[in-house]
Amino acid sequence: MFGVRAFEVTNDGWRATVTLANDTTVSFGVGNPDLPGSRQFGLMLFSTGTHSELEKRNAKGSLPTIRVAETFEPALPAVLQPHQTWTGTIEARGPLATGTWVRIVFGGLFPGQRIEGGRLLPSKPVIPDGLRKANIGSDLIWITDHAYELKR
């Protein structure tokens, strides 16, 4: 489950309070803090708030660049175990254009990863049935269905 409890534009950027819950029987690696680009939590800016724009751009491979969160409070877990939930605040600096629509992004999530000796180790992905039926493979990036319009 992915949830956004609050979103705020700040004087120098943005902040969101989000929840990530693993309602499956499979653990999920939550990116790797030591591997740049593997933690793609943040936001995307769209020209409209319609779900059809999200679907069309996703199908065409033309999604907006993720404005990646710079801080996580509390820290994201390396692995989200089955039935575990993380709630925290993500934020970053940078201007956001008035009149655009914000969607929050959660990712990358990797089914079946585990930690040994303090290191994140990939294992053979075990894709939960619900994700397999949705044609989701060895990694997952979730973009919220709902969008928020940035107004002056």
Rosetta blueprint (number, residue, H / E / L):
1 M L
2 F E
3 G E
4 V E
5 R E
6 A E
7 F E
8 E E
9 V E
10 T E
11 N L
12 D L
13 G E
14 W E
15 R E
16 A E
17 T E
18 V E
19 T E
20 L E
21 A E
22 N L
23 D L
24 T L
25 T L
26 V L
27 S L
28 F E
29 G E
30 V E
31 G L
32 N L
33 P L
34 D L
35 L L
36 P L
37 G L
38 S L
39 R L
40 Q L
41 F L
42 G E
43 L E
44 M E
45 L E
46 F E
47 S L
48 T L
49 G L
50 T L
51 H H
52 S H
53 E H
54 L H
55 E H
56 K H
57 R H
58 N H
59 A H
60 K H
61 G L
62 S L
63 L L
64 P L
65 T L
66 I L
67 R E
68 V E
69 A L
70 E L
71 T E
72 F E
73 E E
74 P L
75 A L
76 L L
77 P L
78 A L
79 V E
80 L E
81 Q L
82 P L
83 H L
84 Q L
85 T E
86 W E
87 T E
88 G E
89 T E
90 I E
91 E E
92 A E
93 R E
94 G L
95 P L
96 L L
97 A L
98 T L
99 G L
100 T L
101 W E
102 V E
103 R E
104 I E
105 V E
106 F E
107 G E
108 G E
109 L E
110 F E
111 P E
112 G L
113 Q L
114 R E
115 I E
116 E E
117 G L
118 G L
119 R E
120 L E
121 L E
122 P L
123 S L
124 K L
125 P L
126 V L
127 I L
128 P L
129 D H
130 G H
131 L H
132 R H
133 K H
134 A L
135 N L
136 I L
137 G L
138 S L
139 D L
140 L E
141 I E
142 W E
143 I E
144 T L
145 D L
146 H L
147 A L
148 Y E
149 E E
150 L L
151 K L
152 R L
